[in-house]
Amino acid sequence: MFGSVSPESPSTEVNVNMAGLCCPVCRGALVREAAALRCMACDRIYPEVGGVPCLIDPVVSVFGHNPPPAPAASLAARLLPALSGNPVSADNYRRFVQLAVAENDRPRILILGGAAVGKGLGAALGDSGVDWIETDVFPSPRTLLLCDAHQVPFEDSSFDAVIAQAVLEHTLDPQLVVSEIHRVLKPHGMVYAETPFMQQVHAGAHDFTRYTHLGHRRLFRFFEEIESGPACGPGMALAWSWQAFLTSFAGGHRGRRIAALIARLTAFWLKYLDPFLVRRAAAYDGASSFYFWGRPAPEPLDDRDLIASYRGIQ
């Protein structure tokens, strides 16, 4: 099987960390053949891209076997003050990883959409007591495995925890992705997800869905909640809306860049209000994004209980 490739393989270290890797279509065992992996059950061939296994089914996925590199931030985006801020994720990830380490002997944590380090995740990734499996549909220096989150190429109960930060809005079928997360988690495993609510389109055509707090909770109805709430607050939501308003006057690429420049220079400060605002009940009605932290549940959350859990002010 793939986890027992020869030491001569350039991906040996990755393979050791990827116990349970399987065909994303039939979940059959994989064997290495030259620079590719073959499913022993259905005979499908999965190539390697830059030495990284590409376990994407091009028949089902909108991404093929030659995915483009992850989009790079522009020079202006790197130099100008950002409109985005996330006052809760760093502490959430710290506690999330601490709990995973306390409950498991060297936990395995799967990251979906890990081509770039998510907001607040950097310090947690430095924990040497965790086996991190960073995956994405885009190749990057951090991507250990190319896969589509609709077909996670791992056997059932393969992970102690799964992270999906700013990912579900970019999937065509978020409920299917959450079902895959549930499948690959161990019975007492954990999931942590952050998903937008009040945000304009980003990633162009690959942006599909937004969730209220209760909508996000219902998406994870087959999980017991540990915590949930606003991640990015109303300040960021207002800053993004201001940028979208200015950009709506632009007629071309140059105009959009000028609008974005004005927005960043005039509205970047709004995110600094969010550490205060996300603690207020009104944030549940107007946050930029929400987080959910939970475990697989024996029974789905009843919709009546869902509605009774509303925390806003309306």
Buried (B, 14 or more C-beta within 10 A) or exposed (E): BBEEBEEEBEBEEBBEBBBBBBBBBBBBBBBBEEEBBBBBBEEBEBBBBEEBBBBBBEEEBEBEBEBEEBEEEEEEEEEBEBBBBBBBBBEBBBBBBEBBBEBBEEBBBBBBBBBBBBBBBEEBBEBEEBBBBBBBBBBBEBBBBBBBBBBBBBBEBBBBBBBBBBBBBBBEBBBEBBEBBBBBBBEEBBBBBBBBBBBBEEEEEBBBBBBBBBBBBBBBBBBEBBEBBBBBBBBBBBBBBBBBEBBEEBEEEEEBBBBBBBBBEEBBEBBEBBBEBBEBEBBBBBBBBBBBBBBBBEEEBEEEEBEEEBBBEE
